[in-house]
C-alpha cells in the first residue's frame, strides 16, 4: 500500500496542536518537527504502508491557478507570493525536510505545483491501494473505491482518523462518490479564495451534480427547456468562472514526478546526519519512537 502524506497540512496541525514550549536545546521551537515525526510513527504503525511519500509544496500558489482565478489563496499572501506562515513555524520547515532526508523517507515537491498535485499524480499512477493523509477536503476528489484510494482525514486527530471513501462523500454531501471536484467548483471554497457560482450554495450544488452526474453534463443540459430557470441564469452569469475553475479546483494528475525510491526505509539513509539533527534539535524521543516502527514495517 502506498501512503501519501499532505505534509504541509500535517506540520501545520502539529504546530497548532503542540505547545511552542517544546524547544531545541538552543530554545528554538520544534513542536511541528516533533509532532510530524510522531504522526508518521503513528501512521506507519497503524496502517503498515510499504511505500511512503511526504509530499511537499514546491509552490503553494501555482501561477497557472492564479492566472485562472486571481483570488486563489490571495488572502493568505504575506508579501509578494510568500505564504503567510507563523514566524516560529517557518524555521522548522527546513528542519523537517532535513530529518526526512536523513531518515530516507521519500519527500519532495514539484516546481510549479502544490503538494495536492504531487499527491494526485502519485495516486492516479499507482497501480495498487493508496491512502492519503490530509486535513484538506480538496483531496476527497481522489477517492476511488475500485482502486482503492481513500483519504484518511485528520479533522478528529491523527489517532482518530476519519476514513473517506465514496460512500462517505455521498453520505456527507449527497453527491456521487467521485464528484467532489465538480461539486466544489459550483459551491466554491472561501478558504482557497474560490468564489463558486453566486446564488448556488452547497445544497443546490449537490442537487444539480446528483441530477446531472457531472459539471460537464450539467453545463451541457443548461440550455434545455426542462432545466430549472433560476439555476440556468446563475450558471450563465458565472460562465467566465466556470470556464476556468475546474482547472483550479482539480488536482493535477500529470505533475513531473522525480524518480525516487518510495519504499518505507528499514534504516536511516544518513545515520550520522540524523544523529546531528537529533542532538541539535532535541529529537531523540520522537526519532527513537519512529525508527523501530520503520524497521518493523519493512520487516513485515
C-alpha positions in Angstrom: 0.0 0.0 0.0 1.2 3.5 -0.9 0.7 6.2 1.8 0.8 9.8 0.7 1.2 12.5 3.3 -0.1 16.0 2.7 3.0 17.2 4.7 2.1 20.9 5.0 -1.3 20.0 6.3 0.3 17.7 8.9 3.0 20.0 10.1 0.6 22.9 10.4 -1.6 20.6 12.5 1.4 19.6 14.6 2.4 23.3 15.1 -1.0 24.3 16.4 -1.6 21.2 18.4 1.7 21.1 20.3 2.9 23.9 22.6 5.8 26.1 21.4 7.4 25.4 24.7 8.6 22.2 23.0 12.0 23.5 22.1 15.5 22.5 20.9 18.5 23.0 23.3 19.0 26.4 21.9 15.4 27.5 22.6 14.1 27.2 19.0 10.6 25.8 19.0 10.5 22.4 17.4 6.8 21.5 18.1 6.0 21.0 14.4 9.1 18.9 13.8 8.5 16.6 16.8 4.8 16.4 16.1 5.3 15.4 12.4 7.8 12.7 13.4 5.3 11.2 15.9 2.5 11.4 13.4 4.5 9.4 10.9 5.3 6.8 13.6 1.6 6.5 14.4 0.5 6.2 10.8 3.1 3.6 9.8 2.4 1.6 13.0 -1.4 1.7 12.4 -1.6 1.3 8.6 1.6 -0.6 7.6 2.3 1.1 4.3 5.0 -0.5 2.1 5.6 2.8 0.3 5.5 6.3 1.9 5.9 9.8 0.4 5.9 13.0 2.3 4.5 15.3 -0.4 5.6 19.0 -0.2 4.6 22.3 -1.6 7.2 23.4 -4.1 4.7 26.2 -5.0 1.9 26.8 -2.6 0.1 29.2 -5.0 0.9 28.0 -8.6 0.9 30.5 -11.4 -1.5 28.5 -13.5 -4.1 28.7 -10.8 -3.6 32.4 -10.1 -3.8 33.2 -13.8 -7.1 31.5 -14.0 -8.6 32.9 -10.7 -6.5 35.8 -9.3 -8.3 35.5 -5.9 -6.9 32.0 -5.4 -5.4 31.9 -1.9 -4.8 35.7 -2.2 -6.0 36.2 1.4 -3.1 34.1 2.7 -0.3 36.1 0.9 2.1 37.7 3.3 4.0 39.7 0.7 5.0 39.1 -3.0 4.0 35.5 -3.4 5.1 34.3 0.0 2.6 32.4 2.1 1.7 33.9 5.5 3.2 31.5 8.0 3.8 31.8 11.7 7.3 33.2 12.5 8.1 30.2 14.7 6.9 27.6 12.2 8.9 28.9 9.2 12.3 27.9 10.5 11.0 24.4 11.3 10.1 23.5 7.7 13.8 23.1 6.5 14.5 21.0 9.6 11.6 18.8 8.7 13.0 18.4 5.2 16.4 17.6 6.6 15.1 15.0 9.0 13.0 13.3 6.3 16.1 13.2 4.0 18.3 11.7 6.7 15.7 9.1 7.5 15.4 8.2 3.8 11.7 8.8 3.7 10.8 10.0 0.2 10.0 13.7 0.4 9.7 16.1 -2.5 7.7 18.8 -4.2 7.5 19.6 -7.9 8.3 23.1 -9.2 5.1 24.9 -10.2 2.8 22.5 -8.3 1.3 22.1 -4.8 1.6 19.1 -2.6 -2.0 18.3 -3.6 -0.8 17.9 -7.2 2.0 15.6 -6.2 -0.5 13.5 -4.3 -2.9 13.5 -7.2 -0.3 12.4 -9.7 1.1 9.6 -7.5 -2.3 8.4 -6.5 -3.5 8.1 -10.1 -0.4 6.4 -11.5 0.0 3.9 -8.6 -1.4 0.5 -9.5 -2.3 -0.6 -6.0 -4.1 0.7 -2.9 -3.5 4.3 -1.9 -4.1 6.1 1.4 -3.9 9.9 1.5 -3.4 11.5 4.9 -4.7 15.1 4.9 -6.8 17.7 6.6 -7.8 19.2 3.2 -11.2 18.3 1.8 -10.0 19.1 -1.7 -8.4 15.7 -1.8 -11.7 14.0 -1.4 -11.9 14.2 -5.2 -9.3 11.4 -5.4 -11.4 8.7 -3.6 -11.9 5.7 -5.8 -13.3 2.5 -4.3 -12.3 0.5 -7.3 -8.6 1.2 -6.9 -9.0 1.5 -3.9 -7.9 5.1 -3.0 -9.2 6.6 0.2 -8.5 9.6 2.3 -7.5 9.4 6.0 -9.0 12.7 7.2 -7.3 14.3 10.2 -10.2 16.5 11.3 -10.6 14.5 14.5 -6.8 13.9 15.1 -4.2 11.6 13.9 -5.2 8.9 16.3 -8.9 9.1 15.3 -8.7 9.4 11.5 -11.9 9.6 9.5 -11.8 7.2 6.6 -13.2 8.9 3.5 -14.4 6.7 0.6 -17.1 7.1 -2.0 -19.8 6.2 0.5 -18.6 8.8 2.9 -18.6 11.5 0.2 -22.1 10.5 -0.8 -23.4 10.4 2.8 -21.9 13.8 3.7 -22.5 15.8 0.6 -25.3 14.0 -1.2 -23.4 13.6 -4.4 -21.9 10.7 -6.4 -18.8 9.5 -4.6 -16.4 10.7 -7.2 -17.9 14.0 -8.0 -16.4 16.1 -5.2 -14.3 18.4 -7.6 -17.4 19.3 -9.7 -19.4 19.9 -6.5 -16.6 22.1 -5.0 -16.4 24.1 -8.2 -20.0 25.0 -8.1 -20.1 25.6 -4.3 -16.8 27.5 -4.1 -14.4 27.5 -1.2 -13.7 30.7 0.7 -10.7 29.1 2.4 -9.0 28.9 -1.0 -10.4 32.2 -2.4 -12.7 30.3 -4.8 -16.0 32.2 -5.3 -18.2 29.5 -6.7 -21.3 30.3 -8.6 -23.2 33.2 -6.8 -26.5 32.0 -5.6 -25.7 28.3 -5.7 -24.9 27.0 -2.2 -24.0 23.6 -1.0 -27.5 22.1 -1.2 -28.2 23.4 -4.7 -24.8 22.3 -5.9 -25.3 18.8 -4.6 -28.7 18.6 -6.1 -27.5 19.7 -9.5 -24.5 17.4 -9.6 -26.6 14.5 -8.4 -29.2 15.1 -11.1 -26.8 15.5 -14.0 -23.8 13.4 -12.8 -21.0 15.8 -13.6 -20.3 19.5 -14.2 -19.8 18.9 -17.9 -23.2 17.2 -18.2 -24.8 19.9 -16.1 -23.5 22.7 -18.3 -24.5 20.8 -21.5 -28.0 20.5 -20.2 -28.3 24.1 -19.0 -29.9 25.2 -22.3 -32.6 22.5 -22.3 -36.2 23.6 -21.8 -36.6 21.4 -18.7 -33.6 22.9 -16.9 -34.5 25.0 -13.8 -34.6 28.6 -15.0 -33.2 30.0 -11.8 -30.1 27.8 -11.9 -29.7 28.4 -15.7 -29.5 32.1 -15.1 -27.0 31.7 -12.3 -24.8 29.4 -14.4 -25.0 31.8 -17.3 -23.9 34.7 -15.2 -20.9 32.7 -14.0 -19.8 31.3 -17.4 -16.4 33.0 -17.2 -15.7 31.5 -13.8 -16.9 28.1 -14.9 -14.7 28.1 -17.9 -11.5 28.3 -15.8 -12.5 27.0 -12.3 -12.3 23.2 -13.0 -8.5 23.5 -13.8 -8.0 25.3 -10.5 -10.1 23.0 -8.3 -9.0 19.7 -9.8 -5.6 18.4 -8.6 -3.1 17.7 -11.3 -2.6 14.2 -12.5 0.4 14.9 -14.6 3.0 16.6 -12.4 6.5 15.6 -13.4 7.4 13.3 -10.5 11.1 12.6 -9.9 12.4 9.0 -10.0 12.7 8.3 -6.2 12.6 5.2 -4.1 9.2 5.3 -2.4 9.7 2.3 -0.1 9.5 2.7 3.6 13.1 2.8 4.8 14.2 0.0 7.1 17.1 2.1 8.4 18.2 5.7 8.1 19.7 6.8 4.9 22.2 9.0 6.6 22.6 7.9 10.3 25.4 10.4 11.1 23.3 13.3 9.9 20.3 12.0 11.7 22.3 11.9 15.0 23.5 15.5 14.3 19.9 16.7 13.8 18.7 14.8 16.8 21.3 16.4 19.0 20.9 19.9 17.7 17.1 20.0 17.8 16.5 17.6 20.7 14.7 15.0 18.6 15.9 11.8 20.3 12.5 11.0 21.8 10.4 11.1 18.6 13.1 9.5 16.5 13.5 6.7 18.9 9.8 6.1 18.6 9.8 6.2 14.8 12.9 4.2 13.9 11.7 0.8 15.3 8.3 1.4 13.6 10.0 1.9 10.2 12.2 -1.2 10.7 9.2 -3.4 11.6 7.3 -2.0 8.6 9.9 -3.2 6.2 10.4 -6.5 8.0 6.7 -7.2 7.9 
